[in-house]
Amino acid sequence: MHGCYRFLTIAVWALLLWLPLSQAQEAPPTEAVPAQEPSQAAAPEDPLGRETPRGSHEGFLKAAEEGNFVKAAEYLDTRNVTRNLAAS
């Protein structure tokens, strides 16, 4: 009986040592990817500085503080406002 446990112990250790070796794979060679150049058709600069949320917020507050509410409204995204609500 003692010999059977010894054989099983050796078999388990051999299996545990063999599994990682059989699962190892060589990494595929990596190809050098050329750096992408910035696109030539970049978005034009916004004259009101609305490229970032911070720019929109600061511009809106400045125009509102100056009392220029027409300009302040240009900083708001009103594309989803219905025409009836916008007219009132």
FENJO-V871246 format. One record per residue. N is the residue number from 0. RES is the residue in three letters. SS is DSSP state (A for helix, B for strand, O for the rest). PHI is phi as a letter, one per 20 degrees, with the letter a starting at -180 (999 if undefined). OMEGA is omega in degrees with one decimal (NA if undefined). Layout:
# FENJO-V871246
n->{N & N}
res->{RES & RES}
ss->{SS & SS}
phi->{PHI & PHI}
omega->{OMEGA & OMEGA}
This chain:
# FENJO-V871246
n->{0 & 1 & 2 & 3 & 4 & 5 & 6 & 7 & 8 & 9 & 10 & 11 & 12 & 13 & 14 & 15 & 16 & 17 & 18 & 19 & 20 & 21 & 22 & 23 & 24 & 25 & 26 & 27 & 28 & 29 & 30 & 31 & 32 & 33 & 34 & 35 & 36 & 37 & 38 & 39 & 40 & 41 & 42 & 43 & 44 & 45 & 46 & 47 & 48 & 49 & 50 & 51 & 52 & 53 & 54 & 55 & 56 & 57 & 58 & 59 & 60 & 61 & 62 & 63 & 64 & 65 & 66 & 67 & 68 & 69 & 70 & 71 & 72 & 73 & 74 & 75 & 76 & 77 & 78 & 79 & 80 & 81 & 82 & 83 & 84 & 85 & 86 & 87}
res->{MET & HIS & GLY & CYS & TYR & ARG & PHE & LEU & THR & ILE & ALA & VAL & TRP & ALA & LEU & LEU & LEU & TRP & LEU & PRO & LEU & SER & GLN & ALA & GLN & GLU & ALA & PRO & PRO & THR & GLU & ALA & VAL & PRO & ALA & GLN & GLU & PRO & SER & GLN & ALA & ALA & ALA & PRO & GLU & ASP & PRO & LEU & GLY & ARG & GLU & THR & PRO & ARG & GLY & SER & HIS & GLU & GLY & PHE & LEU & LYS & ALA & ALA & GLU & GLU & GLY & ASN & PHE & VAL & LYS & ALA & ALA & GLU & TYR & LEU & ASP & THR & ARG & ASN & VAL & THR & ARG & ASN & LEU & ALA & ALA & SER}
ss->{O & A & A & A & A & A & A & A & A & A & A & A & A & A & A & A & A & A & A & A & A & A & A & O & O & O & O & O & O & O & O & O & O & O & O & O & O & O & O & O & O & O & O & O & O & O & O & O & O & O & O & O & A & A & A & A & A & A & A & A & A & A & A & A & A & O & O & O & A & A & A & A & A & A & O & O & O & O & O & O & O & O & A & A & A & A & A & O}
phi->{999 & f & f & f & f & f & f & f & f & f & f & f & f & f & f & f & f & f & g & f & f & f & e & f & c & f & f & f & f & e & e & f & e & f & f & e & e & g & f & f & e & f & f & f & f & e & f & e & m & e & f & c & g & f & f & f & f & f & f & f & f & f & f & f & f & f & n & e & f & f & f & f & f & f & e & e & e & d & f & e & e & f & f & f & f & f & f & e}
omega->{179.9 & 179.4 & 179.8 & 178.0 & 179.4 & 178.9 & 179.7 & 178.9 & 179.8 & -179.7 & 178.9 & 179.0 & 178.8 & 178.8 & 179.6 & 177.8 & -176.8 & -176.2 & -179.9 & 179.5 & -178.5 & -179.0 & -178.1 & 178.2 & 177.5 & 179.7 & 178.4 & 179.3 & 179.4 & 178.4 & 177.8 & 179.1 & -179.7 & 178.9 & 179.9 & 178.3 & 177.7 & -176.9 & -178.5 & -176.9 & 178.2 & -179.7 & 179.2 & 179.3 & 179.0 & -178.6 & 179.5 & 178.2 & -178.4 & -179.7 & -179.4 & 175.8 & 179.5 & 179.1 & 177.5 & -178.4 & -179.1 & 179.1 & 178.1 & -178.7 & -179.5 & -179.8 & 179.5 & 178.2 & 178.9 & -178.7 & 179.5 & -173.4 & 175.6 & 177.9 & 179.1 & 179.8 & 179.0 & 178.9 & -177.6 & 176.7 & -176.8 & -177.8 & -177.1 & 177.5 & -179.4 & -177.8 & 179.9 & 179.9 & -179.5 & -177.9 & -177.2 & NA}
